[in-house]
Amino acid sequence: MSAEENLADLVRHAREFEERSAFAYSLLEGDGEGVVIGCLYIHGSREAPGRVAVSHWVRADRAALDGPVHERITRWLREVWPFDAGRIDYEPR
């Protein structure tokens, strides 16, 4: 992705966040002050209205963290987000 494409992507994510239509988060290693190791995306499902689609990725050099990141996000969604966990589509690892 070029720098220009990346900027356009970030602007889109910021607009979606402000509109509360989709949410994109950087995944940070450590206590939140660390290096960006991936991203998390939460948005309404395009295939199934009324459902929530969740996905994430981690950098290749942090691939071993994919499973633990998935578990932590799953717990965070259950404990913090205001929607029914049964409506969340998030592929298991």
N, C-alpha and C positions, 0 to 999 in steps of 0.2 A: 504494500500500500504506500503510495506516495505521501509526502508531507501534506500536500493539498487535500488529498482524499481523506487522510487521517483527521485533519482539522474539520472538514465537512462532516465527518462521522461524529466527532466530539460535539459539534454544534447541534446536530440532530439529537444526540443522546441528551444534551442539556435541555433542549426544547421539550422532548418527551417527558423528562423528569419534572419540569415545571408544570406541564399539562397533566401530570400523574397518569400518563397512559403507558409508560414503560420506564424501567429503571435499569441503569447500568452502573456497576460498581467495579472498582479496581480491587483485586485481591492482593493483600499485602502480606509478606512473610514477617513473622514475629508479632510484636505487640501493636501493630498498626503504624509504626514508624519505619517499617522496613521497606524492602525492595518490592516493586510490583512483580507478582509472579503469574498473574492471569486476570481474567475478568468474569463477572457474573451478570447475567441478563435475566430480567423478570418482565414479562409482558402478557397481555391477553392472548390466548391461543388463537391463531388464525384458522385452525382446522375445526376447533370446537368452542364456539362462543360460550361464555360463562365459566371457562376453565382458564387456568393460569399456566403459562409455559415458562419453565425455568431451565437455563443451561449455563454452563460455565466451561472455561478452559484454563489450563495452566501451561506455562512455558515448558518446552521439551526438557530443559535442564532441571525442572522441578516435577517431572512426571510422577515420581514416587509419592508426591503429595496429593495427587488427584483423588484417591479414595478418601483420605482423611479430610480433604477440603469438602468433598461431597457430603460426608457425614456431618460436618460442622454446619454447612449450609442447610441441610435438611433439618437439623435441630433448631437453627436460627429461624427458619421459615415457620416451623411449628410453634415456637415460643414467642416470636415477636410480630409476625405479620398477621393482619386482621382477617384473613380468609381461611375457610375450611380446608384443612390439609387434604381432604379427599378430592378437592378440585384442582390440586397441583399436579401437573405433568412434568416430572423430573426423572430422567432415565436413571435407574440404579446403576451402581458400579459393580 
